[in-house]
């Protein structure tokens, strides 16, 4: 039961972290080049554009959820399992989500890297 609970926590962390990353990327793409906005209107305009963007706020919620999920998981399991598993699996899900939701081109090298990461997590989990 303890292993199942840990892996469920890891899955939740990975899902919320990926959602946060994708939403943050979407928000920043919609806001545009912040350097140009900064030069035109200053730091206040950049902060206002970012902090008031709905995707940014939702991304912040998911990132906070991921962080607090990590705290819970670390209270249940070893850091040597939780941190590498969440980091590496988030890498895989970010590549998949970038392809599906952001329509990014994810080349074969990135997919092979993701598979190697999964293999590493499998070895670590045994």
C-alpha positions as CSV (number, residue, x, y, z in Angstrom):
1,X,0.0,0.0,0.0
2,X,2.8,2.4,0.8
3,X,4.4,2.0,-2.7
4,X,1.0,2.5,-4.3
5,X,0.5,5.7,-2.3
6,X,3.9,7.0,-3.2
7,X,3.5,6.3,-6.9
8,X,0.0,7.9,-6.9
9,X,1.6,11.0,-5.3
10,X,4.4,11.0,-7.9
11,X,1.8,10.7,-10.7
12,X,-0.1,13.7,-9.2
13,X,3.1,15.7,-8.9
14,X,4.0,15.0,-12.5
15,X,0.5,15.8,-13.8
16,X,0.3,19.1,-11.9
17,X,3.8,20.1,-12.8
18,X,3.3,19.4,-16.5
19,X,0.0,21.3,-16.5
20,X,1.8,24.3,-14.8
21,X,4.6,24.2,-17.3
22,X,2.3,24.0,-20.4
23,X,0.0,26.8,-19.1
24,X,3.0,29.0,-18.2
25,X,4.4,28.5,-21.7
26,X,1.1,29.3,-23.3
27,X,0.7,32.4,-21.2
28,X,4.2,33.7,-22.1
29,X,3.6,33.0,-25.8
30,X,0.4,35.0,-25.7
31,X,2.0,37.9,-23.8
32,X,4.8,38.0,-26.3
33,X,8.4,39.2,-26.1
34,X,8.7,40.8,-22.6
35,X,11.8,42.6,-23.5
36,X,9.9,44.7,-26.1
37,X,7.1,45.4,-23.6
38,X,9.7,46.4,-21.0
39,X,11.4,48.9,-23.3
40,X,8.0,50.3,-24.4
41,X,6.1,50.5,-21.1
42,X,8.5,49.5,-18.3
43,X,8.7,46.8,-15.6
44,X,5.3,47.5,-14.2
45,X,3.6,46.8,-17.5
46,X,5.5,43.5,-17.8
47,X,4.5,42.4,-14.3
48,X,0.9,43.5,-14.9
49,X,0.7,41.6,-18.2
50,X,2.1,38.4,-16.6
51,X,0.3,38.4,-13.3
52,X,-3.1,39.2,-14.7
53,X,-3.0,36.6,-17.5
54,X,-5.5,33.8,-16.7
55,X,-3.2,31.0,-18.0
56,X,-0.4,32.4,-15.7
57,X,-2.7,32.3,-12.7
58,X,-3.8,28.8,-13.5
59,X,-0.1,27.7,-14.0
60,X,0.8,29.2,-10.7
61,X,-2.0,27.1,-9.0
62,X,-0.7,23.9,-10.7
63,X,2.9,24.6,-9.8
64,X,1.9,25.3,-6.2
65,X,-0.1,22.0,-6.2
66,X,3.0,20.2,-7.5
67,X,5.2,21.7,-4.9
68,X,2.9,20.8,-2.0
69,X,2.4,17.3,-3.5
70,X,6.2,17.0,-3.4
71,X,6.3,17.9,0.3
72,X,3.7,15.2,1.0
73,X,5.5,12.6,-1.1
74,X,8.8,13.3,0.6
75,X,7.1,12.7,4.0
76,X,6.1,9.2,2.7
77,X,9.1,8.1,0.7
78,X,12.8,8.5,0.2
79,X,14.1,11.6,-1.6
80,X,16.3,9.2,-3.7
81,X,13.1,7.9,-5.3
82,X,10.7,10.8,-5.3
83,X,12.8,13.5,-6.7
84,X,14.4,11.6,-9.6
85,X,11.1,10.0,-10.5
86,X,9.1,13.2,-10.5
87,X,11.8,15.1,-12.4
88,X,12.4,12.5,-15.0
89,X,8.7,11.6,-15.6
90,X,7.9,15.3,-15.8
91,X,10.4,15.6,-18.6
92,X,8.6,12.9,-20.5
93,X,5.1,14.3,-19.9
94,X,6.3,17.8,-20.8
95,X,7.6,16.5,-24.2
96,X,4.2,14.8,-24.8
97,X,2.2,17.8,-23.6
98,X,4.3,20.2,-25.7
99,X,3.6,18.1,-28.8
100,X,-0.2,17.8,-28.1
101,X,-1.2,21.1,-26.6
102,X,1.5,23.6,-27.8
103,X,2.0,21.9,-31.2
104,X,5.8,22.0,-30.7
105,X,8.0,19.8,-32.8
106,X,9.6,17.2,-30.6
107,X,12.3,15.5,-32.5
108,X,13.5,11.9,-32.3
109,X,16.5,12.8,-30.1
110,X,14.1,14.2,-27.4
111,X,11.9,11.1,-27.6
112,X,14.9,8.8,-27.3
113,X,16.1,10.8,-24.3
114,X,12.6,10.5,-22.7
115,X,12.7,6.7,-23.2
116,X,16.1,6.5,-21.6
117,X,14.9,8.6,-18.7
118,X,11.9,6.2,-18.3
119,X,14.3,3.2,-18.3
120,X,16.4,5.0,-15.6
121,X,13.4,5.5,-13.4
122,X,12.4,1.8,-13.9
123,X,15.8,0.7,-12.7
124,X,15.6,3.2,-9.8
125,X,12.2,1.9,-8.7
126,X,13.3,-1.7,-8.5
